[in-house]
Amino acid sequence: MDTNVPFSDTAARRAELMEATEQYKSSIESNVKALKEDAAEVGKTVALVAGVCLAAYVVASIVLPKSDKTEDDYDAEEDDAYAGGSVRDHARRAAKAAEEAPKRSAIGGAITGIVTSILTNIARQQLTDFISRLRQDNATTQQPGQYP
């Protein structure tokens, strides 16, 4: 085809353009497919991390002691403590607090700490694996001489 002569061979030029169009189309389709696969992988990882966090919350809520008092009960106790500020009332409250202290077991706190540590470590490991996969995928898809 001679570029100096207009309309010299339009059929050949049209065939070239159609071939280029098909190449671009297949390239775009493969990129979209790769993005969908990456999104699915990210979604799975996010779901896994969310599941680990939910499990940590559930375990912590089961292991941690629950208070039977509401905020109103605490406010009422504080009001009573300052209103009837006799030495006898303060001594009675201190004795009551000393009796309740052993109920808050150190073993329960230790178990809670261990479970929290384990779940946090699992979540950290999942996150570092996810970040390393992202870096590896970016390194393999990036061509030499191409800037991020």
C-alpha positions, 0 to 999 in steps of 0.5 A: 500500500502506498501512503502517498496515494490516497485510497490506494488499497482500502481493503488491505488497510481495513483488514489491518485495522480490523486485526489491530482491533481484535488484538486490542479487544483480546488484550482488554478482555484478558486484562478484565479477566485478570482483574476479576480474578484478582478481585475475587482473591482479594475478596476471599482474603478480606472475608477470611480476615473479617472472619478471623476478626469476628471469631476473635470478637466472639471468643473475647466476648465469651471469655471476658467477664460480663458486668451485670450493672448498667451505667445507671447503676454505676451512676447511682452508686457514685451518687450514693458514695459522694452523698453519704460520705461517711467513713463507715460507707467508704469502708463498706464499699472497700470491703465489697470491692475486695470481695469482688476482686478474686472473682475477676480471675487472673486465669481468665485474663491470661486465657483472654490474652493468649486467645487475643494474641493467637488471633491477632497473630493469625490476622497479621499473618494473613495480612502479610501474605496478602501484601506479599501476593499483591507485590508479587502479582504487581512485579510479574504484571509490570513489564521492564521499563514500565513505570508504576 
